[in-house]
Amino acid sequence: MPTSREGSGQEPHHHHTIIHLDAGTGGAPRQVWVPGPVIVGAGPSGLATAACLKARGAPSLVLEKDTCVASSWRHRTSFCELPLMAFPPGTPPYPTRDQFVAYLDAYARAFGIEPRLGVRVRSAAYDASIGFWRVVVTVDGEGDGGAAMAATEFVSRWLVVATGENAEPAWPEGVEGMDGYRGVALHTSSYKKGDEFRGKNVLVVGCGNSGMEVSLDLCNNGARASMVVRDKLHVLPREILGISTFGFSVFLLRWFSTKRVDSLLLFFSRLILGDTEKYGLPRPKMGPLQIKSSTGKTPVLDIGALRKIKKGEIKVVVPAINRFTENGVEFIDGHREDFDAVIFATGYKSNVPSWLKEEEFFSHADGLPKKPFPHSWRGKNGLYAAGFTRKGLMGTSYDAIRIAGDIADQWTDAFASPTAVHISSDHGA
């Protein structure tokens, strides 16, 4: 992965001028010309794309609905470097969440990326009559009423969708009785600290990295944690032969096939962790890297939860939930248990279909590009996707570098000038 700081912190020679075209009278959105691409999302994908564009001398406008960069990544557990800037010296193989967030903040500062925060995209559509994207946004209000300001329409030749595969929490569908449940029900995106559940019975629904981490934190803070395991999963050690499992895998993939590397990973996992199936965690037949490549599902890196499971301090519940009761849940095998809280570690999903008015490139079913990696980064009419590869942050770097190169090859002052085309309010979105 590139780690050179070339271009870091340097302003491009081109002007990053945003030109107001229309004051937005009569309730119409105010029109604003953007000379470079509009990037929706200030997570790692959006920041990496903006940095790569700046290194190529092209400006961009980054829009972010939350009040800080990489807001959803402040709840994640899987991190690696972005293009053009390495982790600070002394960063461990597995940075903590706070270390990674600090890295992202420093990354934005180093490249002079200043996203417009609190800006929510309501719609984005390509206007074929002028050959530009119209991106309509509102700004979250800061007044007592929390009202939004008048809409603004950004006009640009390029649109980069960088909201990612995990833009908003995914809740399970079809579970009855949740409205009548008297306890606390929340998603891991809202989970703060286990000490508020001290002495309580808590059910964690989901056994991925988030589910394991939350279960361990609950256990360490005196809660009685149970974890629903609905699917087979791979649990891997964090380190193999003194090297991070991620680094170990990347090294082996230079020399061996994915299937062979999977075999080696599973051999060392059994040697280090033992037979996880004995504790209610059966492994799939397909190897962890093959599953990651084909479905995007990440294997679980054990941070200590498995030891608690072996000791019985974290209870593994195999049946899925059938429905909620007033004081707990009923499982599909018919037995009931009372829980003071239920925490859903059920992942995240794309929100692209809710605002992008486009039919060919993105799927309306899952909000992901229809074409698989490595062809998922570019659509038609100046539309791009960053961070939808199902390959984590390594895929993000791949997308950012290619998107920036493609746009920079097209971009010139003359081409991006508003004098190159006549924009009329008659074509309003």
C-alpha positions in Angstrom: 0.0 0.0 0.0 1.4 3.4 -0.9 2.6 5.4 2.1 4.5 8.2 0.5 3.6 11.7 1.7 4.1 13.2 -1.7 1.6 16.1 -2.1 0.7 16.0 1.6 -0.5 19.4 2.9 0.2 21.2 -0.4 -2.4 23.4 -2.0 -3.0 22.7 -5.7 -2.1 25.4 -8.2 -5.7 25.4 -9.5 -8.3 27.7 -7.8 -10.8 25.9 -5.7 -13.5 28.5 -6.3 -17.1 27.7 -5.6 -19.3 30.0 -7.6 -22.9 31.0 -6.7 -25.1 30.8 -9.7 -28.5 31.4 -8.4 -29.8 32.9 -5.1 -32.6 30.4 -5.0 -35.7 32.7 -5.0 -39.2 31.5 -4.7 -38.4 28.4 -2.6 -36.0 27.0 -5.3 -32.6 25.7 -4.1 -29.7 28.1 -4.1 -27.4 26.9 -7.0 -23.7 26.6 -6.3 -21.1 25.7 -9.0 -18.4 23.2 -7.9 -15.3 23.2 -10.1 -14.2 19.7 -9.0 -16.1 16.6 -8.0 -18.7 16.5 -5.3 -17.7 13.8 -2.8 -20.6 12.5 -0.6 -19.2 11.2 2.7 -16.2 12.2 4.8 -15.2 8.7 6.0 -12.0 7.0 5.0 -13.2 6.6 1.4 -14.1 10.2 0.9 -11.0 11.5 2.6 -8.7 9.2 0.6 -10.3 10.2 -2.7 -10.1 13.9 -1.8 -6.4 13.5 -0.8 -5.6 11.6 -4.0 -7.3 14.3 -6.1 -5.4 17.1 -4.3 -2.1 15.3 -4.9 -3.1 15.3 -8.6 -3.9 19.0 -8.5 -7.7 18.7 -8.7 -10.0 20.3 -6.1 -13.1 18.7 -4.6 -16.0 19.4 -2.3 -16.6 16.9 0.5 -20.1 16.7 2.1 -20.7 15.0 5.4 -24.1 14.6 7.1 -22.5 14.3 10.6 -20.7 16.8 12.7 -17.2 15.2 12.3 -15.2 13.2 9.8 -15.5 9.4 9.9 -18.4 9.4 12.4 -19.4 5.8 11.9 -15.7 4.7 12.1 -15.7 5.8 15.7 -17.5 2.6 16.4 -15.5 0.2 14.2 -12.7 -2.3 15.0 -10.9 -2.9 11.7 -8.3 -0.3 10.6 -5.4 0.1 8.1 -3.6 3.0 6.3 -5.0 5.2 3.6 -3.1 6.2 0.5 -0.2 8.8 0.6 0.1 8.8 4.4 1.4 6.1 6.8 0.4 5.6 10.4 2.5 7.6 12.9 5.7 5.9 14.1 4.9 3.6 17.0 1.4 2.7 15.9 0.7 -0.9 16.9 -0.3 -3.6 14.3 -3.9 -3.2 15.5 -4.5 0.5 16.2 -7.2 1.3 18.8 -10.3 3.0 17.7 -9.1 6.3 19.2 -5.7 6.0 17.4 -7.4 5.4 14.1 -9.8 8.3 14.5 -6.8 10.5 15.4 -5.1 9.3 12.3 -8.1 10.2 10.1 -8.3 13.7 11.7 -4.6 14.2 11.0 -5.0 12.8 7.5 -7.7 15.4 6.7 -5.5 18.2 8.2 -2.4 17.1 6.3 -4.1 17.3 2.9 -6.1 20.4 3.8 -9.4 18.6 3.4 -12.2 20.6 5.0 -15.5 18.8 4.6 -18.8 20.7 4.9 -20.2 19.1 8.0 -23.8 18.7 9.0 -24.8 18.7 5.3 -27.4 16.0 4.4 -27.8 15.0 0.7 -31.5 14.8 -0.1 -31.1 13.9 -3.8 -28.5 13.6 -6.5 -29.4 13.2 -10.1 -27.7 13.6 -13.5 -29.1 16.3 -15.7 -28.5 15.0 -19.2 -29.6 18.3 -20.8 -26.5 20.0 -19.5 -24.2 17.1 -18.7 -23.8 17.8 -15.0 -24.8 16.3 -11.6 -27.3 18.2 -9.4 -26.8 17.4 -5.7 -29.5 18.9 -3.5 -28.6 19.2 0.2 -29.9 20.7 3.4 -27.8 21.8 6.4 -28.8 20.5 9.8 -30.2 23.5 11.8 -28.5 24.6 15.0 -31.4 26.6 16.4 -33.8 25.6 19.2 -36.2 24.1 16.8 -33.5 22.1 15.0 -34.9 23.2 11.7 -32.9 22.8 8.5 -31.7 25.7 6.4 -32.9 26.3 2.9 -31.8 23.8 0.4 -28.7 24.2 -1.7 -28.1 22.6 -5.1 -24.4 21.9 -5.9 -23.7 21.5 -9.7 -20.7 19.5 -10.8 -19.5 17.4 -13.6 -18.5 14.5 -11.3 -20.1 12.8 -8.3 -18.2 10.5 -6.0 -20.4 8.3 -3.8 -18.2 7.6 -0.7 -20.8 6.8 1.9 -19.6 3.2 1.9 -21.2 -0.2 2.5 -21.9 0.6 6.1 -23.6 4.0 6.1 -26.4 3.3 8.6 -27.3 0.6 11.2 -29.0 -2.5 9.9 -31.8 -3.8 12.2 -33.2 -7.3 11.9 -36.5 -7.6 10.1 -39.5 -9.6 11.0 -38.9 -9.9 14.8 -42.2 -9.6 16.5 -43.0 -7.8 19.8 -40.1 -5.3 20.0 -42.5 -2.4 20.6 -43.8 -4.2 23.7 -40.4 -5.1 25.2 -39.9 -3.2 28.5 -36.1 -3.4 28.5 -33.5 -1.5 26.6 -33.0 -2.3 22.9 -30.2 -0.6 21.0 -27.8 -1.1 18.1 -24.1 -1.4 18.7 -23.7 2.0 16.9 -25.2 3.6 20.0 -23.3 1.4 22.5 -21.0 3.4 24.8 -19.7 1.4 27.7 -20.5 -1.8 29.5 -20.5 -0.3 33.0 -24.1 1.0 32.5 -25.2 -2.6 32.3 -23.4 -3.8 35.4 -25.3 -6.6 37.1 -27.8 -6.9 34.3 -28.7 -9.7 31.9 -27.8 -8.6 28.4 -28.4 -10.4 25.1 -26.1 -9.5 22.2 -27.6 -10.5 18.8 -24.8 -11.2 16.4 -21.3 -12.7 16.8 -19.2 -10.7 14.4 -16.3 -8.5 15.5 -18.7 -5.9 17.0 -20.8 -8.6 18.8 -17.7 -10.2 20.2 -16.2 -6.9 21.3 -19.4 -5.7 23.0 -19.9 -9.1 24.7 -16.4 -9.0 26.1 -16.8 -5.4 27.3 -20.1 -6.3 29.0 -18.4 -9.2 30.7 -15.5 -7.2 31.9 -17.9 -4.6 33.4 -19.9 -7.1 35.5 -22.8 -7.7 33.1 -24.1 -11.2 32.5 -23.7 -11.4 28.7 -25.3 -13.9 26.3 -24.6 -13.9 22.6 -26.8 -15.2 19.8 -24.8 -17.1 17.2 -27.0 -17.5 14.1 -24.4 -18.4 11.5 -21.2 -20.3 11.2 -18.2 -18.1 11.5 -14.4 -18.1 11.5 -12.6 -16.9 14.6 -8.9 -16.2 14.1 -6.1 -15.2 16.5 -5.0 -11.5 16.3 -1.4 -12.6 15.7 0.3 -15.6 14.1 4.0 -16.2 14.7 4.3 -12.8 16.3 2.8 -11.1 13.2 -0.6 -9.6 12.9 -3.0 -12.1 11.2 -3.8 -9.4 8.5 -0.1 -8.9 7.8 0.6 -12.6 7.8 -2.2 -13.2 5.3 -1.1 -10.4 3.0 2.5 -11.8 3.0 1.4 -15.3 2.2 -0.9 -14.2 -0.6 2.2 -13.0 -2.5 3.3 -16.6 -2.8 0.3 -18.9 -2.4 -3.3 -19.2 -3.6 -6.2 -17.9 -1.4 -7.3 -21.5 -0.8 -3.8 -22.5 0.4 -3.5 -19.4 2.6 -6.9 -20.2 4.1 -5.6 -23.7 5.0 -2.6 -22.2 6.7 -4.7 -19.7 8.6 -7.1 -22.4 9.8 -4.2 -24.7 10.8 -2.7 -22.0 13.0 -6.1 -20.9 14.4 -6.8 -24.5 15.6 -3.3 -24.7 17.1 -3.7 -21.4 18.9 -7.4 -21.2 19.7 -8.5 -24.9 19.7 -11.7 -26.3 18.3 -14.2 -23.4 18.4 -17.1 -25.7 17.5 -16.9 -27.3 21.0 -18.0 -23.9 22.4 -20.9 -23.3 20.0 -18.9 -21.5 17.2 -18.8 -23.9 14.2 -16.7 -22.9 11.2 -18.0 -22.7 7.6 -16.6 -25.1 5.1 -15.3 -22.2 2.9 -12.1 -20.5 4.2 -12.1 -17.0 5.8 -10.3 -15.2 2.9 -12.6 -16.9 0.3 -15.7 -15.8 2.3 -14.3 -12.3 2.6 -13.6 -12.1 -1.1 -17.0 -13.5 -2.2 -19.4 -12.0 0.4 -17.5 -9.2 2.1 -18.0 -10.9 5.5 -14.9 -10.3 7.7 -13.6 -13.1 9.9 -13.6 -12.4 13.7 -10.3 -11.5 15.2 -10.3 -12.7 18.8 -9.5 -10.0 21.3 -10.2 -12.1 24.4 -13.9 -13.0 24.1 -13.2 -16.7 23.2 -11.4 -17.2 26.6 -14.6 -15.9 28.3 -16.7 -18.1 26.2 -14.6 -21.2 27.1 -15.0 -20.3 30.8 -18.7 -19.9 30.5 -18.5 -16.2 31.4 -20.1 -15.3 28.0 -23.0 -17.6 27.2 -23.4 -18.7 23.6 -27.1 -19.0 22.5 -27.4 -20.9 19.3 -31.1 -20.4 18.4 -32.1 -17.2 16.7 -34.8 -14.9 18.3 -38.4 -15.8 17.3 -40.0 -12.8 19.0 -39.7 -10.4 21.9 -41.7 -10.8 25.1 -42.5 -8.2 27.7 -39.4 -9.0 29.7 -37.1 -10.7 27.3 -37.2 -12.9 24.2 -38.5 -16.2 22.9 -36.1 -18.2 20.8 -37.1 -20.2 17.7 -36.8 -23.5 19.7 -39.6 -22.2 22.0 -37.7 -21.5 25.2 -37.8 -18.0 26.8 -35.3 -16.0 28.8 -35.6 -12.6 30.5 -33.1 -9.9 29.6 -32.7 -6.4 30.9 -31.2 -5.2 27.6 -30.9 -6.5 24.0 -28.0 -5.1 21.9 -28.1 -5.7 18.1 -24.7 -6.3 16.6 -26.4 -6.8 13.2 -24.1 -4.7 11.1 -24.7 -1.8 8.8 -26.0 -1.2 5.3 -25.7 1.3 2.4 -28.1 4.3 2.3 -27.4 5.1 -1.4 -30.9 4.1 -2.8 -32.5 6.7 -0.5 -30.9 9.7 -2.2 -29.2 8.8 -5.5 -31.5 9.0 -8.5 -29.8 6.5 -10.8 -30.8 3.1 -12.2 -27.8 1.5 -13.9 -24.7 1.6 -11.6 -26.1 1.0 -8.1 -28.4 -1.7 -7.0 -31.6 -0.6 -5.3 -31.8 -3.9 -3.4 -28.6 -3.5 -1.4 -27.3 -0.1 -2.3 -24.0 -1.5 -3.7 -22.5 -1.2 -7.3 -23.9 -3.9 -9.5 -20.4 -4.7 -10.9 -18.1 -6.6 -8.7 -14.6 -5.6 -7.7 -12.3 -4.5 -9.5 -14.9 -2.9 -11.8 -17.1 -1.3 -9.1 -15.5 2.1 -8.9 -16.7 3.8 -12.1 -20.1 4.3 -13.6 -21.4 6.5 -16.4 -21.6 10.3 -16.7 -19.0 11.1 -14.2 -20.4 8.9 -11.4 -17.9 7.0 -9.1 -18.1 4.7 -6.1 -15.5 4.7 -3.4 -15.4 2.1 -0.6 -17.9 -0.4 -2.0 -15.4 -3.2 -2.8 -16.2 -5.5 0.2 -12.5 -5.6 0.7 -12.2 -3.1 3.6 -9.8 -0.2 3.6 -7.5 -1.9 1.1 -10.3 -1.7 -1.4 -10.9 1.9 -0.4 -7.3 2.8 -1.3 -7.7 1.0 -4.7 -10.9 3.0 -5.5 -9.5 6.4 -4.3 -6.3 6.1 -6.4 -8.2 5.1 -9.6 -11.0 7.6 -9.2 -8.6 10.5 -8.6 -6.5 9.5 -11.6 -9.6 9.3 -13.8 -11.0 12.7 -12.8 -7.6 14.4 -12.8 -7.0 13.3 -16.3 -10.2 15.0 -17.4 -9.9 18.1 -15.1 -8.5 21.4 -16.3 -9.3 25.0 -15.3 -11.0 25.6 -18.6 -13.0 22.4 -18.5 -14.2 22.9 -15.0 -15.1 26.6 -15.5 -18.7 27.6 -15.4 -18.2 29.5 -18.7 -17.9 26.0 -20.3 -21.6 25.6 -20.1 -24.7 27.6 -19.5 -26.6 26.6 -16.4 -30.2 27.7 -16.2 -32.6 27.6 -13.3 -35.1 26.2 -15.8 -33.4 22.9 -15.4 -33.8 22.8 -11.6 -33.9 19.4 -9.9 
